[in-house]
Amino acid sequence: MSGWTMRRRVLALCVTVGVLLAALGVFAAFTATSSNGQLDDVVNRASPMRAAGERINTAVVDQETGIRGYAITGRDTTLQPYRDGLAAERAEAAEIQKLLRSGPRDNRIRADLAEVERLSDAWRSAVAQPILDAVTAEGPDAGRALVDAGSTTEFNAVRAAIEQMQSDIGVLRNRSASAAKDASKRMVAIQIAAAAIIIIAGAALMLLLDRLVTRPVTELAAQVRDVADGDYDRHIESTGSPELRELAGDVDGMRKQIAAELAEVREARRQIEWVNEQLKAQADELTRSNRDLEQFAYVASHDLQEPLRKVASFCQLLQRRYAGQIDERADQYIAFAVDGAQRMQRLINDLLAFSRIGRLTAGFTDVDLNRVLTEVKSQLEARAGDDARIEWADLPTVEGEEPLLTTLFVNLIGNSLKFRRPGVPPVVTVSAAQEGEEWRINVRDNGIGIEPEFADKVFVIFQRLHGRDAYEGTGIGLAIVKKIVEYHGGRIWLDLDATEGTSIWFTLPLLAGIPVQEKVKEVTS
């Protein structure tokens, strides 16, 4: 065995232990099967049969009580216990027969049950039925006379037969319970033997590993640490199992390869550091460029306000002062100029609002979205009308800027109210659920919806899916929403699986310590 590899030694040990444990397992399987059968006799057969026997005894007593009551009163209602008891006796007898068929045949209990049924039928034929016939034909007096003159021998025989059956059922239960206990003891012995085998095998394996693996690996690790500390000329070798000796040779070959390629690695590192510096410079330049673009949009929109206000004001003055005094075409031209100036003002205002997001900030605070939705509903009340409904779940508290979050929901819910289906009252539902480290918030409506091919286009600034004559607006609302969501560290997308209306999802970072709420609150506008 001295020339055996580590794998061969471990395999031999495992095979030996496996054969022993397999033999114990087979013996344990037979023992467990026997134990389960005995427990099944106790739990699923003997105990239910004993309970059924008790109910048969009660049913027989009820029959006797019903017959006596009927003989005394002559009223049919007093005979009900007899009828119920007879039905119960037959049902319980059938149940015992069923239990007897489900397991090993027990002829003694089967004979006891047959005797109970025979004696019960004999009592009904000799005692109960004559009393019933006498009361029916001659009245209660005749029934009482038969009761007084009758004997309890038949009834006592029935009770005795039931007791004998119960005794035999108890014998079956005790026998099965004893057999189950013996099987349990055998299972404990099997487990102790298996544990002993495993402990002995574990000790042998630990000794084997210590002599052939642990000590040689420790020595090999010390040599590798010397190389790692810079001694690249250190020759690596190992004693122990053949596998470790081969490993030491491979490690020594790797040491030589590492030493040869170290210079190349250092050169590659210098190149990577240079590339990283270039990328960092480009990222800084991109950040500066974005900041300059935002500043340009802000300044451009702000500086255009004053001359545009003058153009709009004087066009409106022309419209008020000279309307109807020139020809119809001139009035139309003036109206076009006024409308264009007003639309330009709205575009500039929206662009100004878009450029201010993230620039003018009061800092993040705890924002209750339920309060935000209440404020949004109040702002949109005139636009919603009497037939619109805005519903929301018990929304969480998040960290953010309340004015921006209010603007976000005003734009989303405002779009839902704007793009309603003709003749259908708009319904807007806002819900939230926690997923990982963020809140997933959904705004859903029953409006005209958005086609899937426009899923990305709707969040681009100044993008419109409808003509100005169909729906008012500048096409910047969802772009503002997207920028607010991204400013708060979230993301937004269109739900392409929505079958009706529009469904928009966005996320906000989770505020730790706030549990997910599950109750739903509905507010009807």
Steps between C-alpha positions, in 0.01 A plus 500: 500500500802731532488566127129580491393847402297716736196457283530120509536492879200728556297301250577173679397650833180645354409170332545310827291750695243509222456121500452495877257791496309350207455175693376695800275703269336190356440363849367841609265513200347164591475605864341836409249328273402265781478789747287706263264207452460453875449873556245500220312220680500702822420844360299435186323171582485400867428844646231590239341153546493545878340843461246355257423226754428763765267677258322165429448457875354853519280431198361181660422687822327772295285236330395351835425847637294591194292177526425561867405862435273399214334232715433753776375795294390349172624814321696453182753769595621290795590224254763719326792382727418142396516589130820705539662230711415230245653708218808579709547131594496390139732782390756424771481124429575578133791718607649216709459262205683752278786530752527121526531475121774770485754294698592148604197280547394472866236228504439531872386863478304420184320219688435735796344757267283236337385386847415858598295546183324163554410570863393856417268371227369237742422767763317713247301194381418370848453827690499819295280397208220344718482819705484711184222283360307501831514878539402550135204258526376536859657816639754588774338280765575187301856617445553568870363158584753336269781708651400405855466134410814488288850392596837676451677177415521571126615860553763396755626240254547773239693715750716204600580421135605861445725486805659179371565663161654802671721269705624320188565833328704603804702180472574584135604852591725386787662233281570751223631760747738245653629400158549868411705554819723204414553640151589840650762336721651327200509834312687660793754215497545544124557872542758441775683250280494741205632782720780277627598405144500866391708606802759227440512582129535870578790435738673284240446764233637776723813295573544427132456863402740617771780269385453532126344844453503743794869486590628493140262784405628709793857451383401580142315815613811622682704465181231681298499787753874535455448536127214747557731711718731544203729195502418403143808271478377272779455142376169348612465130584280285725483167681180309562249356261581470128238765424672756722837425344349564157339816633833624633652446157217694334532784752874518435431519127248778566766684707736493205225622265404782738858613530533506123179697447529741794662768288220476244239531776662814637503655155134410449416659837661825397296499178177432691571786741555732205170389340317554831636851524378572148153361581482708816591811304231422241243442777588835659472668160160337439376614842616854428337490156166388649522774761572757229206376293265531799635849569451592134140373503430693818657823377348472153151440629535770764638762261230427240223575749518882480499551117239225464277669758523820299414321176206324665376819670509714186339224292220483756469882490473485121235229531292697753532842333475415131288186506225546239646827372718340235409220268432141612840374383680762711301387809602143422868597473487685832334194662776279363764733643331510843465120508861448392629741765294329771618153394858628497452632854371161614793322334752734662333465842505123471864506386584726795326260740686208341839670538432592866453138611796414720644852481287676759468258792397530862637155591327167542249448781253228599202534263168324566367411154145478639519872582651569157211317327246695704661829385517377138131408506417846627703664221339287229145521633384749238657301216371164630132590495219336693525156337874437549643282777850505647583195712818417683638241739631587845823635354839502679713781632804561279804725507490782248385855417127538551447773232670287235305187599180704488592618149570139403152377599330811358652424159424126508143529631439810285595301189259223608218755530593667170521185290171351614282285278193679364189413696691305770548657846875507569631284785860549619654252747830553684654207690837414655686187607840437652744301287850455637655834590249719313132589469327408172220753438236455228265759343230331291198642315223385266569756228595467134837338583842518331614267225805283593711641217488844671622364838833687480383800300247620761776592749696712249467878535254672262385166354127489418293202388196710403445825311454829685144526375413168672667549840658811649847502657867539410613136518742557787292358790634144498853627440468704821365190678797293381751761613336527846505122543867475395586795725360298792711196403223299330399388154176517298347288223176431315319176589471321165279226649210734581190387310298817555602862539850606601713352780824674600744360760776689678722426799622700798771391748368325811490698821611247763261421784176573317295177456299418192135588548236271358169676562344686210354848536269635234426868452231594248521845353 
